[in-house]
């Protein structure tokens, strides 16, 4: 597993109290970690964290819908 300091500035997943948080890891201390998520800044106490890992890259698939699908019959 990578050291926590190596994950600073990267997209991570943090599992704490049964919740998965995703965002950019900004700071790590003995008491808490700070991250920037899409909903804002989060500070999660180390005592509640089960796992911290680098997030898998998201792959978005482009799909095409034929315009005839939207026409009334």
N, C-alpha and C positions, 0 to 999 in steps of 0.2 A: 504494500500500500504506500502511496506517496505521502510524504510528510505534509502536514497541514500548511506550512509556510509556502510550499511549492504550489499550492492550489490558490493562493491569493491572486486575485485578478482574473480568475477563470470561472466558468460556469460550473456550479456544483449542485448536488442534491444533498440535502440534510434531512435525515429522519430523526424526529424528536417527538416524543409523546404520541406516537402513532400517526403523525402528520408528516408529509413529504413537502419540504420547502425547496424551491428552485430559484437560483439567482447567482449573482456575481459575488464571490467571497471577497470581502474587503479587509477584514482584520480578525486576528485570532489572539485571544489572551487565555490565561488559566481559568478565568471565570466565564467567558462568553465568546461567541463568534458574532461578527457583524456581516450582514450581506445586504446587497441591493437587489430587490426583487421587482417584478412588474408593478406591484402594489406599493412600493416604497421601501424604506429602510427597515430591516429587522435585526433585532439582537436576541440571540437564543442562548440560554444558559447552558454551559457545558454539562451540568449535572442531568439535564433532560435529553441530551443528544445520544442517539443510538448508533448513528452512522453518518459519516461525511465522505462523499465520493465525487469524483469528477463526473459531470453529467454527460450522458451519451448525446452525440450530435443529433439534432432533429432533422428528419428527412421529410420534405413535403412533396407529395406527388401531384402533378398537374393532371387534371381530368377535364375531358371535353364533353359537353352536353350539346347534342344537336339542337339547333333552334326549333326544329319541328316539334320537339317535346313540349314546348310552351304554347303551341297553336291549339285553338279550340277545335274540336272535331264536329 
